[in-house]
Amino acid sequence: MPAIKATNSKDLTIKNCEFYGFETDIELENVEGFLSENNQFSKDNDPRLLIKQLSDEILKSSLDESLKRRLAKEIMEALSSKEIIKEKEGKLVNTLKYISNKAVDMFIQLVAAVSAGLIIKG
């Protein structure tokens, strides 16, 4: 359960709040102009840590360097933009679908290899 949930809102500002013990700290759906100032987030939901984790995962991915930079740029633009342009949103969604499909394919191959005994569980 989120500490704060906002849906179909505009110009929402959250200031000087402390969030601890929630499944998610802030959940937004169809919100434009969100601003977070001087908030303390629980460790698992701290946006700075989550963005760092996302960046680390992109860096560790098997994508070539130019695609890594492009993906990181597209995600950061989408997260920080007050008005997401539909064309960019479509490109981002397509990129994320492509990456998630590749991840699913790799996972299925890994499971098949383990079940076939090609990879021994440690």
Biopython code that builds the backbone (N, CA, C, O; Angstrom):
import numpy as np
from Bio.PDB.StructureBuilder import StructureBuilder

atoms = [
    (1, "MET", "N", (0.847, -1.172, 0.000)),
    (1, "MET", "CA", (0.000, 0.000, 0.000)),
    (1, "MET", "C", (0.898, 1.243, 0.000)),
    (1, "MET", "O", (1.865, 1.305, 0.759)),
    (2, "PRO", "N", (0.587, 2.228, -0.841)),
    (2, "PRO", "CA", (1.410, 3.448, -0.884)),
    (2, "PRO", "C", (1.079, 4.406, 0.252)),
    (2, "PRO", "O", (-0.038, 4.418, 0.768)),
    (3, "ALA", "N", (2.064, 5.202, 0.630)),
    (3, "ALA", "CA", (1.829, 6.252, 1.627)),
    (3, "ALA", "C", (0.957, 7.341, 1.013)),
    (3, "ALA", "O", (0.019, 7.827, 1.644)),
    (4, "ILE", "N", (1.279, 7.721, -0.232)),
    (4, "ILE", "CA", (0.503, 8.730, -0.956)),
    (4, "ILE", "C", (0.211, 8.180, -2.341)),
    (4, "ILE", "O", (1.111, 7.707, -3.035)),
    (5, "LYS", "N", (-1.046, 8.245, -2.738)),
    (5, "LYS", "CA", (-1.442, 7.813, -4.085)),
    (5, "LYS", "C", (-2.217, 8.945, -4.734)),
    (5, "LYS", "O", (-3.199, 9.438, -4.180)),
    (6, "ALA", "N", (-1.765, 9.352, -5.918)),
    (6, "ALA", "CA", (-2.455, 10.416, -6.653)),
    (6, "ALA", "C", (-2.780, 9.922, -8.059)),
    (6, "ALA", "O", (-1.945, 9.307, -8.724)),
    (7, "THR", "N", (-3.981, 10.195, -8.492)),
    (7, "THR", "CA", (-4.445, 9.786, -9.814)),
    (7, "THR", "C", (-5.101, 10.970, -10.499)),
    (7, "THR", "O", (-5.839, 11.734, -9.879)),
    (8, "ASN", "N", (-4.818, 11.113, -11.803)),
    (8, "ASN", "CA", (-5.418, 12.169, -12.619)),
    (8, "ASN", "C", (-5.291, 13.546, -11.953)),
    (8, "ASN", "O", (-6.282, 14.242, -11.731)),
    (9, "SER", "N", (-4.046, 13.915, -11.644)),
    (9, "SER", "CA", (-3.798, 15.176, -10.948)),
    (9, "SER", "C", (-2.822, 16.042, -11.739)),
    (9, "SER", "O", (-2.179, 15.584, -12.683)),
    (10, "LYS", "N", (-2.731, 17.303, -11.327)),
    (10, "LYS", "CA", (-1.842, 18.240, -12.000)),
    (10, "LYS", "C", (-1.192, 19.138, -10.950)),
    (10, "LYS", "O", (-1.825, 19.530, -9.971)),
    (11, "ASP", "N", (0.094, 19.458, -11.175)),
    (11, "ASP", "CA", (0.841, 20.368, -10.313)),
    (11, "ASP", "C", (0.771, 19.955, -8.846)),
    (11, "ASP", "O", (0.332, 20.727, -7.994)),
    (12, "LEU", "N", (1.202, 18.751, -8.567)),
    (12, "LEU", "CA", (1.202, 18.200, -7.216)),
    (12, "LEU", "C", (2.593, 18.373, -6.605)),
    (12, "LEU", "O", (3.594, 18.045, -7.241)),
    (13, "THR", "N", (2.659, 18.889, -5.370)),
    (13, "THR", "CA", (3.926, 19.076, -4.665)),
    (13, "THR", "C", (3.854, 18.371, -3.319)),
    (13, "THR", "O", (2.892, 18.537, -2.569)),
    (14, "ILE", "N", (4.883, 17.581, -3.021)),
    (14, "ILE", "CA", (5.012, 16.904, -1.731)),
    (14, "ILE", "C", (6.278, 17.463, -1.080)),
    (14, "ILE", "O", (7.363, 17.364, -1.653)),
    (15, "LYS", "N", (6.146, 18.054, 0.125)),
    (15, "LYS", "CA", (7.286, 18.680, 0.803)),
    (15, "LYS", "C", (7.411, 18.170, 2.235)),
    (15, "LYS", "O", (6.422, 17.902, 2.917)),
    (16, "ASN", "N", (8.672, 18.047, 2.664)),
    (16, "ASN", "CA", (9.005, 17.795, 4.068)),
    (16, "ASN", "C", (8.276, 16.596, 4.675)),
    (16, "ASN", "O", (7.792, 16.669, 5.804)),
    (17, "CYS", "N", (8.201, 15.509, 3.935)),
    (17, "CYS", "CA", (7.545, 14.292, 4.433)),
    (17, "CYS", "C", (8.597, 13.213, 4.721)),
    (17, "CYS", "O", (9.675, 13.211, 4.126)),
    (18, "GLU", "N", (8.274, 12.313, 5.625)),
    (18, "GLU", "CA", (9.105, 11.146, 5.900)),
    (18, "GLU", "C", (8.282, 9.900, 5.615)),
    (18, "GLU", "O", (7.161, 9.765, 6.105)),
    (19, "PHE", "N", (8.834, 8.996, 4.826)),
    (19, "PHE", "CA", (8.135, 7.780, 4.430)),
    (19, "PHE", "C", (8.912, 6.570, 4.931)),
    (19, "PHE", "O", (10.074, 6.385, 4.569)),
    (20, "TYR", "N", (8.278, 5.743, 5.764)),
    (20, "TYR", "CA", (8.905, 4.524, 6.257)),
    (20, "TYR", "C", (7.834, 3.458, 6.444)),
    (20, "TYR", "O", (6.744, 3.729, 6.948)),
    (21, "GLY", "N", (8.168, 2.239, 6.027)),
    (21, "GLY", "CA", (7.286, 1.109, 6.287)),
    (21, "GLY", "C", (6.167, 0.911, 5.284)),
    (21, "GLY", "O", (5.240, 0.143, 5.544)),
    (22, "PHE", "N", (6.229, 1.582, 4.148)),
    (22, "PHE", "CA", (5.193, 1.422, 3.130)),
    (22, "PHE", "C", (5.726, 0.573, 1.983)),
    (22, "PHE", "O", (6.929, 0.545, 1.725)),
    (23, "GLU", "N", (4.816, -0.117, 1.299)),
    (23, "GLU", "CA", (5.208, -0.900, 0.121)),
    (23, "GLU", "C", (5.798, 0.025, -0.943)),
    (23, "GLU", "O", (6.846, -0.268, -1.518)),
    (24, "THR", "N", (5.125, 1.129, -1.197)),
    (24, "THR", "CA", (5.643, 2.201, -2.046)),
    (24, "THR", "C", (5.378, 3.502, -1.313)),
    (24, "THR", "O", (4.379, 3.635, -0.606)),
    (25, "ASP", "N", (6.277, 4.461, -1.484)),
    (25, "ASP", "CA", (6.123, 5.722, -0.775)),
    (25, "ASP", "C", (5.132, 6.642, -1.478)),
    (25, "ASP", "O", (4.194, 7.147, -0.861)),
    (26, "ILE", "N", (5.346, 6.854, -2.770)),
    (26, "ILE", "CA", (4.454, 7.720, -3.549)),
    (26, "ILE", "C", (4.100, 6.981, -4.833)),
    (26, "ILE", "O", (4.988, 6.522, -5.551)),
    (27, "GLU", "N", (2.823, 6.864, -5.120)),
    (27, "GLU", "CA", (2.359, 6.208, -6.340)),
    (27, "GLU", "C", (1.576, 7.226, -7.159)),
    (27, "GLU", "O", (0.586, 7.791, -6.694)),
    (28, "LEU", "N", (2.039, 7.448, -8.388)),
    (28, "LEU", "CA", (1.405, 8.441, -9.246)),
    (28, "LEU", "C", (0.881, 7.776, -10.508)),
    (28, "LEU", "O", (1.545, 6.925, -11.100)),
    (29, "GLU", "N", (-0.313, 8.173, -10.910)),
    (29, "GLU", "CA", (-0.882, 7.685, -12.165)),
    (29, "GLU", "C", (-1.531, 8.860, -12.870)),
    (29, "GLU", "O", (-2.450, 9.489, -12.346)),
    (30, "ASN", "N", (-1.034, 9.149, -14.076)),
    (30, "ASN", "CA", (-1.548, 10.257, -14.873)),
    (30, "ASN", "C", (-1.462, 11.586, -14.102)),
    (30, "ASN", "O", (-2.448, 12.307, -13.956)),
    (31, "VAL", "N", (-0.248, 11.880, -13.619)),
    (31, "VAL", "CA", (0.002, 13.103, -12.866)),
    (31, "VAL", "C", (0.993, 13.957, -13.641)),
    (31, "VAL", "O", (2.061, 13.479, -14.024)),
    (32, "GLU", "N", (0.649, 15.210, -13.873)),
    (32, "GLU", "CA", (1.530, 16.154, -14.559)),
    (32, "GLU", "C", (2.042, 17.174, -13.562)),
    (32, "GLU", "O", (1.304, 17.609, -12.677)),
    (33, "GLY", "N", (3.310, 17.559, -13.702)),
    (33, "GLY", "CA", (3.856, 18.612, -12.868)),
    (33, "GLY", "C", (4.071, 18.199, -11.426)),
    (33, "GLY", "O", (3.748, 18.962, -10.515)),
    (34, "PHE", "N", (4.615, 16.998, -11.193)),
    (34, "PHE", "CA", (4.880, 16.532, -9.834)),
    (34, "PHE", "C", (6.212, 17.090, -9.342)),
    (34, "PHE", "O", (7.193, 17.099, -10.087)),
    (35, "LEU", "N", (6.255, 17.554, -8.098)),
    (35, "LEU", "CA", (7.475, 18.078, -7.496)),
    (35, "LEU", "C", (7.629, 17.497, -6.099)),
    (35, "LEU", "O", (6.699, 17.540, -5.293)),
    (36, "SER", "N", (8.799, 16.957, -5.819)),
    (36, "SER", "CA", (9.120, 16.409, -4.507)),
    (36, "SER", "C", (10.256, 17.240, -3.921)),
    (36, "SER", "O", (11.327, 17.338, -4.519)),
    (37, "GLU", "N", (10.024, 17.843, -2.743)),
    (37, "GLU", "CA", (11.032, 18.694, -2.111)),
    (37, "GLU", "C", (11.283, 18.262, -0.678)),
    (37, "GLU", "O", (10.354, 18.137, 0.120)),
    (38, "ASN", "N", (12.557, 18.033, -0.360)),
    (38, "ASN", "CA", (12.996, 17.799, 1.011)),
    (38, "ASN", "C", (12.245, 16.646, 1.684)),
    (38, "ASN", "O", (11.846, 16.753, 2.843)),
    (39, "ASN", "N", (12.058, 15.553, 0.958)),
    (39, "ASN", "CA", (11.386, 14.383, 1.512)),
    (39, "ASN", "C", (12.412, 13.321, 1.876)),
    (39, "ASN", "O", (13.452, 13.208, 1.228)),
    (40, "GLN", "N", (12.120, 12.546, 2.908)),
    (40, "GLN", "CA", (12.960, 11.430, 3.326)),
    (40, "GLN", "C", (12.223, 10.139, 2.974)),
    (40, "GLN", "O", (11.127, 9.879, 3.472)),
    (41, "PHE", "N", (12.841, 9.338, 2.109)),
    (41, "PHE", "CA", (12.207, 8.103, 1.652)),
    (41, "PHE", "C", (12.795, 6.896, 2.371)),
    (41, "PHE", "O", (13.942, 6.924, 2.816)),
    (42, "SER", "N", (11.994, 5.832, 2.481)),
    (42, "SER", "CA", (12.526, 4.589, 3.026)),
    (42, "SER", "C", (13.602, 4.081, 2.071)),
    (42, "SER", "O", (13.571, 4.370, 0.875)),
    (43, "LYS", "N", (14.536, 3.335, 2.604)),
    (43, "LYS", "CA", (15.696, 2.914, 1.821)),
    (43, "LYS", "C", (15.300, 2.207, 0.524)),
    (43, "LYS", "O", (15.890, 2.472, -0.524)),
    (44, "ASP", "N", (14.321, 1.321, 0.579)),
    (44, "ASP", "CA", (13.931, 0.555, -0.608)),
    (44, "ASP", "C", (13.210, 1.393, -1.651)),
    (44, "ASP", "O", (13.142, 0.997, -2.814)),
    (45, "ASN", "N", (12.675, 2.534, -1.265)),
    (45, "ASN", "CA", (11.888, 3.351, -2.193)),
    (45, "ASN", "C", (12.509, 4.708, -2.498)),
    (45, "ASN", "O", (11.858, 5.560, -3.103)),
    (46, "ASP", "N", (13.746, 4.922, -2.094)),
    (46, "ASP", "CA", (14.397, 6.208, -2.331)),
    (46, "ASP", "C", (14.627, 6.373, -3.834)),
    (46, "ASP", "O", (15.349, 5.577, -4.433)),
    (47, "PRO", "N", (14.026, 7.394, -4.452)),
    (47, "PRO", "CA", (14.162, 7.569, -5.908)),
    (47, "PRO", "C", (15.615, 7.669, -6.364)),
    (47, "PRO", "O", (15.958, 7.186, -7.443)),
    (48, "ARG", "N", (16.475, 8.293, -5.550)),
    (48, "ARG", "CA", (17.892, 8.408, -5.939)),
    (48, "ARG", "C", (18.540, 7.041, -6.022)),
    (48, "ARG", "O", (19.306, 6.771, -6.947)),
    (49, "LEU", "N", (18.239, 6.170, -5.058)),
    (49, "LEU", "CA", (18.804, 4.820, -5.082)),
    (49, "LEU", "C", (18.216, 3.995, -6.221)),
    (49, "LEU", "O", (18.922, 3.219, -6.866)),
    (50, "LEU", "N", (16.917, 4.169, -6.463)),
    (50, "LEU", "CA", (16.274, 3.418, -7.551)),
    (50, "LEU", "C", (16.834, 3.831, -8.909)),
    (50, "LEU", "O", (17.045, 2.984, -9.777)),
    (51, "ILE", "N", (17.076, 5.125, -9.096)),
    (51, "ILE", "CA", (17.658, 5.587, -10.367)),
    (51, "ILE", "C", (19.085, 5.078, -10.493)),
    (51, "ILE", "O", (19.511, 4.709, -11.587)),
    (52, "LYS", "N", (19.834, 5.054, -9.390)),
    (52, "LYS", "CA", (21.192, 4.508, -9.432)),
    (52, "LYS", "C", (21.152, 3.026, -9.794)),
    (52, "LYS", "O", (21.958, 2.572, -10.605)),
    (53, "GLN", "N", (20.225, 2.263, -9.206)),
    (53, "GLN", "CA", (20.091, 0.849, -9.541)),
    (53, "GLN", "C", (19.752, 0.667, -11.018)),
    (53, "GLN", "O", (20.305, -0.207, -11.685)),
    (54, "LEU", "N", (18.835, 1.502, -11.525)),
    (54, "LEU", "CA", (18.468, 1.441, -12.933)),
    (54, "LEU", "C", (19.677, 1.727, -13.800)),
    (54, "LEU", "O", (19.922, 1.020, -14.777)),
    (55, "SER", "N", (20.437, 2.759, -13.453)),
    (55, "SER", "CA", (21.648, 3.108, -14.213)),
    (55, "SER", "C", (22.656, 1.972, -14.194)),
    (55, "SER", "O", (23.256, 1.645, -15.219)),
    (56, "ASP", "N", (22.842, 1.367, -13.017)),
    (56, "ASP", "CA", (23.780, 0.246, -12.904)),
    (56, "ASP", "C", (23.358, -0.919, -13.782)),
    (56, "ASP", "O", (24.193, -1.547, -14.433)),
    (57, "GLU", "N", (22.051, -1.209, -13.801)),
    (57, "GLU", "CA", (21.558, -2.318, -14.623)),
    (57, "GLU", "C", (21.747, -2.027, -16.111)),
    (57, "GLU", "O", (22.082, -2.926, -16.883)),
    (58, "ILE", "N", (21.536, -0.788, -16.509)),
    (58, "ILE", "CA", (21.757, -0.423, -17.915)),
    (58, "ILE", "C", (23.227, -0.591, -18.261)),
    (58, "ILE", "O", (23.560, -1.122, -19.320)),
    (59, "LEU", "N", (24.117, -0.138, -17.365)),
    (59, "LEU", "CA", (25.558, -0.269, -17.605)),
    (59, "LEU", "C", (25.997, -1.725, -17.698)),
    (59, "LEU", "O", (26.890, -2.053, -18.480)),
    (60, "LYS", "N", (25.373, -2.610, -16.899)),
    (60, "LYS", "CA", (25.733, -4.029, -16.907)),
    (60, "LYS", "C", (25.125, -4.788, -18.085)),
    (60, "LYS", "O", (25.515, -5.922, -18.361)),
    (61, "SER", "N", (24.178, -4.169, -18.775)),
    (61, "SER", "CA", (23.483, -4.878, -19.855)),
    (61, "SER", "C", (24.435, -5.164, -21.015)),
    (61, "SER", "O", (25.525, -4.599, -21.096)),
    (62, "SER", "N", (24.005, -6.040, -21.898)),
    (62, "SER", "CA", (24.834, -6.411, -23.051)),
    (62, "SER", "C", (24.638, -5.470, -24.239)),
    (62, "SER", "O", (25.165, -5.719, -25.324)),
    (63, "LEU", "N", (23.894, -4.408, -24.037)),
    (63, "LEU", "CA", (23.718, -3.433, -25.112)),
    (63, "LEU", "C", (25.037, -2.752, -25.421)),
    (63, "LEU", "O", (25.902, -2.643, -24.553)),
    (64, "ASP", "N", (25.195, -2.289, -26.668)),
    (64, "ASP", "CA", (26.418, -1.548, -26.969)),
    (64, "ASP", "C", (26.341, -0.166, -26.315)),
    (64, "ASP", "O", (25.267, 0.282, -25.911)),
    (65, "GLU", "N", (27.479, 0.492, -26.217)),
    (65, "GLU", "CA", (27.579, 1.742, -25.452)),
    (65, "GLU", "C", (26.614, 2.820, -25.940)),
    (65, "GLU", "O", (26.028, 3.536, -25.128)),
    (66, "SER", "N", (26.442, 2.942, -27.254)),
    (66, "SER", "CA", (25.547, 3.991, -27.763)),
    (66, "SER", "C", (24.098, 3.710, -27.381)),
    (66, "SER", "O", (23.353, 4.641, -27.073)),
    (67, "LEU", "N", (23.687, 2.451, -27.395)),
    (67, "LEU", "CA", (22.326, 2.104, -26.985)),
    (67, "LEU", "C", (22.129, 2.306, -25.488)),
    (67, "LEU", "O", (21.052, 2.715, -25.055)),
    (68, "LYS", "N", (23.156, 2.022, -24.696)),
    (68, "LYS", "CA", (23.074, 2.254, -23.249)),
    (68, "LYS", "C", (22.847, 3.743, -22.970)),
    (68, "LYS", "O", (21.979, 4.113, -22.179)),
    (69, "ARG", "N", (23.637, 4.585, -23.632)),
    (69, "ARG", "CA", (23.487, 6.038, -23.431)),
    (69, "ARG", "C", (22.115, 6.504, -23.874)),
    (69, "ARG", "O", (21.468, 7.299, -23.192)),
    (70, "ARG", "N", (21.672, 6.004, -25.025)),
    (70, "ARG", "CA", (20.376, 6.420, -25.568)),
    (70, "ARG", "C", (19.232, 5.986, -24.648)),
    (70, "ARG", "O", (18.309, 6.759, -24.389)),
    (71, "LEU", "N", (19.298, 4.746, -24.157)),
    (71, "LEU", "CA", (18.262, 4.240, -23.261)),
    (71, "LEU", "C", (18.232, 5.051, -21.969)),
    (71, "LEU", "O", (17.162, 5.446, -21.508)),
    (72, "ALA", "N", (19.398, 5.298, -21.389)),
    (72, "ALA", "CA", (19.451, 6.078, -20.147)),
    (72, "ALA", "C", (18.893, 7.482, -20.369)),
    (72, "ALA", "O", (18.151, 7.998, -19.533)),
    (73, "LYS", "N", (19.246, 8.090, -21.484)),
    (73, "LYS", "CA", (18.767, 9.448, -21.804)),
    (73, "LYS", "C", (17.247, 9.453, -21.967)),
    (73, "LYS", "O", (16.566, 10.326, -21.429)),
    (74, "GLU", "N", (16.718, 8.484, -22.703)),
    (74, "GLU", "CA", (15.273, 8.412, -22.931)),
    (74, "GLU", "C", (14.515, 8.222, -21.618)),
    (74, "GLU", "O", (13.479, 8.849, -21.396)),
    (75, "ILE", "N", (15.033, 7.357, -20.755)),
    (75, "ILE", "CA", (14.365, 7.100, -19.473)),
    (75, "ILE", "C", (14.400, 8.348, -18.606)),
    (75, "ILE", "O", (13.385, 8.718, -18.016)),
    (76, "MET", "N", (15.556, 9.003, -18.520)),
    (76, "MET", "CA", (15.664, 10.205, -17.690)),
    (76, "MET", "C", (14.787, 11.334, -18.233)),
    (76, "MET", "O", (14.168, 12.062, -17.456)),
    (77, "GLU", "N", (14.729, 11.484, -19.534)),
    (77, "GLU", "CA", (13.841, 12.502, -20.114)),
    (77, "GLU", "C", (12.391, 12.199, -19.780)),
    (77, "GLU", "O", (11.624, 13.099, -19.441)),
    (78, "ALA", "N", (12.017, 10.929, -19.876)),
    (78, "ALA", "CA", (10.632, 10.557, -19.583)),
    (78, "ALA", "C", (10.306, 10.781, -18.108)),
    (78, "ALA", "O", (9.201, 11.208, -17.774)),
    (79, "LEU", "N", (11.261, 10.494, -17.226)),
    (79, "LEU", "CA", (11.017, 10.661, -15.798)),
    (79, "LEU", "C", (10.998, 12.122, -15.373)),
    (79, "LEU", "O", (10.298, 12.483, -14.427)),
    (80, "SER", "N", (11.760, 12.963, -16.060)),
    (80, "SER", "CA", (11.865, 14.353, -15.621)),
    (80, "SER", "C", (10.998, 15.326, -16.414)),
    (80, "SER", "O", (10.844, 16.480, -16.013)),
    (81, "SER", "N", (10.441, 14.888, -17.510)),
    (81, "SER", "CA", (9.646, 15.767, -18.365)),
    (81, "SER", "C", (8.258, 15.992, -17.787)),
    (81, "SER", "O", (7.603, 15.051, -17.340)),
    (82, "LYS", "N", (7.814, 17.249, -17.799)),
    (82, "LYS", "CA", (6.451, 17.548, -17.342)),
    (82, "LYS", "C", (5.431, 17.196, -18.416)),
    (82, "LYS", "O", (4.293, 16.840, -18.110)),
    (83, "GLU", "N", (5.839, 17.294, -19.656)),
    (83, "GLU", "CA", (4.943, 16.973, -20.768)),
    (83, "GLU", "C", (5.644, 15.962, -21.657)),
    (83, "GLU", "O", (6.474, 16.327, -22.490)),
    (84, "ILE", "N", (5.309, 14.692, -21.478)),
    (84, "ILE", "CA", (5.935, 13.650, -22.286)),
    (84, "ILE", "C", (5.295, 13.660, -23.670)),
    (84, "ILE", "O", (4.085, 13.484, -23.814)),
    (85, "ILE", "N", (6.116, 13.865, -24.665)),
    (85, "ILE", "CA", (5.628, 13.887, -26.044)),
    (85, "ILE", "C", (5.279, 12.454, -26.443)),
    (85, "ILE", "O", (6.058, 11.530, -26.208)),
    (86, "LYS", "N", (4.113, 12.278, -27.041)),
    (86, "LYS", "CA", (3.634, 10.933, -27.381)),
    (86, "LYS", "C", (4.640, 10.156, -28.226)),
    (86, "LYS", "O", (4.806, 8.951, -28.033)),
    (87, "GLU", "N", (5.313, 10.828, -29.156)),
    (87, "GLU", "CA", (6.282, 10.143, -30.005)),
    (87, "GLU", "C", (7.432, 9.582, -29.171)),
    (87, "GLU", "O", (7.842, 8.437, -29.361)),
    (88, "LYS", "N", (7.944, 10.387, -28.256)),
    (88, "LYS", "CA", (9.037, 9.918, -27.394)),
    (88, "LYS", "C", (8.552, 8.813, -26.473)),
    (88, "LYS", "O", (9.272, 7.847, -26.222)),
    (89, "GLU", "N", (7.341, 8.953, -25.973)),
    (89, "GLU", "CA", (6.786, 7.929, -25.096)),
    (89, "GLU", "C", (6.689, 6.610, -25.851)),
    (89, "GLU", "O", (7.013, 5.551, -25.312)),
    (90, "GLY", "N", (6.243, 6.681, -27.103)),
    (90, "GLY", "CA", (6.147, 5.470, -27.921)),
    (90, "GLY", "C", (7.506, 4.836, -28.142)),
    (90, "GLY", "O", (7.638, 3.613, -28.078)),
    (91, "LYS", "N", (8.531, 5.659, -28.406)),
    (91, "LYS", "CA", (9.886, 5.132, -28.591)),
    (91, "LYS", "C", (10.382, 4.485, -27.309)),
    (91, "LYS", "O", (10.984, 3.412, -27.347)),
    (92, "LEU", "N", (10.135, 5.127, -26.174)),
    (92, "LEU", "CA", (10.574, 4.581, -24.892)),
    (92, "LEU", "C", (9.872, 3.257, -24.607)),
    (92, "LEU", "O", (10.513, 2.288, -24.201)),
    (93, "VAL", "N", (8.574, 3.212, -24.816)),
    (93, "VAL", "CA", (7.818, 1.981, -24.586)),
    (93, "VAL", "C", (8.342, 0.873, -25.493)),
    (93, "VAL", "O", (8.523, -0.259, -25.045)),
    (94, "ASN", "N", (8.587, 1.187, -26.756)),
    (94, "ASN", "CA", (9.105, 0.180, -27.678)),
    (94, "ASN", "C", (10.479, -0.318, -27.240)),
    (94, "ASN", "O", (10.763, -1.514, -27.313)),
    (95, "THR", "N", (11.339, 0.607, -26.782)),
    (95, "THR", "CA", (12.671, 0.221, -26.318)),
    (95, "THR", "C", (12.567, -0.673, -25.095)),
    (95, "THR", "O", (13.246, -1.696, -25.014)),
    (96, "LEU", "N", (11.716, -0.292, -24.136)),
    (96, "LEU", "CA", (11.561, -1.104, -22.926)),
    (96, "LEU", "C", (10.948, -2.464, -23.252)),
    (96, "LEU", "O", (11.336, -3.471, -22.660)),
    (97, "LYS", "N", (9.993, -2.508, -24.187)),
    (97, "LYS", "CA", (9.413, -3.795, -24.594)),
    (97, "LYS", "C", (10.482, -4.677, -25.223)),
    (97, "LYS", "O", (10.550, -5.875, -24.947)),
    (98, "TYR", "N", (11.327, -4.072, -26.080)),
    (98, "TYR", "CA", (12.403, -4.825, -26.735)),
    (98, "TYR", "C", (13.342, -5.417, -25.693)),
    (98, "TYR", "O", (13.685, -6.597, -25.756)),
    (99, "ILE", "N", (13.754, -4.594, -24.738)),
    (99, "ILE", "CA", (14.675, -5.061, -23.710)),
    (99, "ILE", "C", (14.023, -6.119, -22.834)),
    (99, "ILE", "O", (14.649, -7.128, -22.508)),
    (100, "SER", "N", (12.762, -5.897, -22.448)),
    (100, "SER", "CA", (12.100, -6.893, -21.599)),
    (100, "SER", "C", (11.892, -8.201, -22.349)),
    (100, "SER", "O", (12.008, -9.275, -21.759)),
    (101, "ASN", "N", (11.584, -8.126, -23.652)),
    (101, "ASN", "CA", (11.432, -9.349, -24.435)),
    (101, "ASN", "C", (12.750, -10.109, -24.508)),
    (101, "ASN", "O", (12.770, -11.336, -24.405)),
    (102, "LYS", "N", (13.861, -9.373, -24.688)),
    (102, "LYS", "CA", (15.183, -10.010, -24.713)),
    (102, "LYS", "C", (15.480, -10.651, -23.361)),
    (102, "LYS", "O", (16.003, -11.763, -23.300)),
    (103, "ALA", "N", (15.146, -9.947, -22.272)),
    (103, "ALA", "CA", (15.393, -10.486, -20.934)),
    (103, "ALA", "C", (14.586, -11.760, -20.717)),
    (103, "ALA", "O", (15.099, -12.728, -20.155)),
    (104, "VAL", "N", (13.323, -11.772, -21.156)),
    (104, "VAL", "CA", (12.485, -12.968, -21.024)),
    (104, "VAL", "C", (13.072, -14.104, -21.840)),
    (104, "VAL", "O", (13.135, -15.240, -21.369)),
    (105, "ASP", "N", (13.507, -13.808, -23.070)),
    (105, "ASP", "CA", (14.122, -14.848, -23.904)),
    (105, "ASP", "C", (15.347, -15.450, -23.220)),
    (105, "ASP", "O", (15.518, -16.669, -23.191)),
    (106, "MET", "N", (16.199, -14.579, -22.671)),
    (106, "MET", "CA", (17.412, -15.067, -22.005)),
    (106, "MET", "C", (17.060, -15.901, -20.771)),
    (106, "MET", "O", (17.687, -16.927, -20.512)),
    (107, "PHE", "N", (16.059, -15.458, -20.017)),
    (107, "PHE", "CA", (15.646, -16.198, -18.831)),
    (107, "PHE", "C", (15.126, -17.579, -19.216)),
    (107, "PHE", "O", (15.465, -18.568, -18.567)),
    (108, "ILE", "N", (14.310, -17.657, -20.259)),
    (108, "ILE", "CA", (13.772, -18.946, -20.707)),
    (108, "ILE", "C", (14.900, -19.867, -21.157)),
    (108, "ILE", "O", (14.876, -21.065, -20.874)),
    (109, "GLN", "N", (15.890, -19.311, -21.857)),
    (109, "GLN", "CA", (17.039, -20.108, -22.276)),
    (109, "GLN", "C", (17.814, -20.619, -21.066)),
    (109, "GLN", "O", (18.267, -21.764, -21.050)),
    (110, "LEU", "N", (17.965, -19.764, -20.051)),
    (110, "LEU", "CA", (18.669, -20.159, -18.837)),
    (110, "LEU", "C", (17.920, -21.278, -18.114)),
    (110, "LEU", "O", (18.531, -22.258, -17.686)),
    (111, "VAL", "N", (16.606, -21.136, -17.978)),
    (111, "VAL", "CA", (15.796, -22.168, -17.312)),
    (111, "VAL", "C", (15.884, -23.479, -18.083)),
    (111, "VAL", "O", (16.014, -24.548, -17.486)),
    (112, "ALA", "N", (15.814, -23.395, -19.405)),
    (112, "ALA", "CA", (15.900, -24.609, -20.227)),
    (112, "ALA", "C", (17.266, -25.277, -20.056)),
    (112, "ALA", "O", (17.355, -26.502, -19.975)),
    (113, "ALA", "N", (18.313, -24.481, -20.004)),
    (113, "ALA", "CA", (19.664, -25.027, -19.825)),
    (113, "ALA", "C", (19.817, -25.691, -18.466)),
    (113, "ALA", "O", (20.416, -26.761, -18.366)),
    (114, "VAL", "N", (19.284, -25.073, -17.417)),
    (114, "VAL", "CA", (19.359, -25.663, -16.080)),
    (114, "VAL", "C", (18.565, -26.964, -16.031)),
    (114, "VAL", "O", (19.047, -27.970, -15.510)),
    (115, "SER", "N", (17.340, -26.946, -16.579)),
    (115, "SER", "CA", (16.510, -28.169, -16.530)),
    (115, "SER", "C", (17.077, -29.284, -17.388)),
    (115, "SER", "O", (16.832, -30.459, -17.112)),
    (116, "ALA", "N", (17.833, -28.936, -18.430)),
    (116, "ALA", "CA", (18.445, -29.963, -19.277)),
    (116, "ALA", "C", (19.764, -30.465, -18.685)),
    (116, "ALA", "O", (20.377, -31.384, -19.227)),
    (117, "GLY", "N", (20.195, -29.871, -17.589)),
    (117, "GLY", "CA", (21.433, -30.300, -16.951)),
    (117, "GLY", "C", (22.677, -29.678, -17.567)),
    (117, "GLY", "O", (23.794, -30.071, -17.231)),
    (118, "LEU", "N", (22.503, -28.722, -18.457)),
    (118, "LEU", "CA", (23.656, -28.070, -19.071)),
    (118, "LEU", "C", (24.333, -27.099, -18.101)),
    (118, "LEU", "O", (25.526, -26.817, -18.216)),
    (119, "ILE", "N", (23.554, -26.599, -17.151)),
    (119, "ILE", "CA", (24.094, -25.722, -16.113)),
    (119, "ILE", "C", (23.768, -26.365, -14.775)),
    (119, "ILE", "O", (22.615, -26.685, -14.485)),
    (120, "ILE", "N", (24.780, -26.544, -13.984)),
    (120, "ILE", "CA", (24.583, -27.190, -12.680)),
    (120, "ILE", "C", (24.371, -26.113, -11.636)),
    (120, "ILE", "O", (25.165, -25.181, -11.509)),
    (121, "LYS", "N", (23.281, -26.255, -10.887)),
    (121, "LYS", "CA", (22.976, -25.293, -9.831)),
    (121, "LYS", "C", (23.994, -25.428, -8.722)),
    (121, "LYS", "O", (24.362, -26.536, -8.329)),
    (122, "GLY", "N", (24.464, -24.249, -8.200)),
    (122, "GLY", "CA", (25.509, -24.253, -7.171)),
    (122, "GLY", "C", (24.998, -24.313, -5.790)),
    (122, "GLY", "O", (25.783, -24.323, -4.841)),
]
sb = StructureBuilder()
sb.init_structure("model")
sb.init_model(0)
sb.init_chain("A")
sb.init_seg("    ")
for serial, (resi, resn, name, xyz) in enumerate(atoms, 1):
    if name == "N":
        sb.init_residue(resn, " ", resi, " ")
    sb.init_atom(name, np.array(xyz, "f"), 0.0, 1.0, " ", f" {name:<3s}", serial, name[0])
structure = sb.get_structure()
